[in-house]
Amino acid sequence: MRLTFVLIFVATAFTAVGAAPLEGETNAARMARGLPPNPPAFMKRTVQARASPVYRP
């Protein structure tokens, strides 16, 4: 009985870790999973600046 709970816990933990997004993930891998491609680095800075509560151009 305990072994069943331990195995379910371990399987859930591995599933959660496997589903976590990777920071250095390629656009091909993202698109294969049905996600949009990552924006270029210069667009990420722009999006973060606009998302901040205090915007200083």
Secondary structure, 3 states (H helix, E strand, C coil): CHHHHHHHHHHHHHHHHHHCCCCCCCHHHHHHCCCCCCCCHHHHHHHHHHHCCCCCC
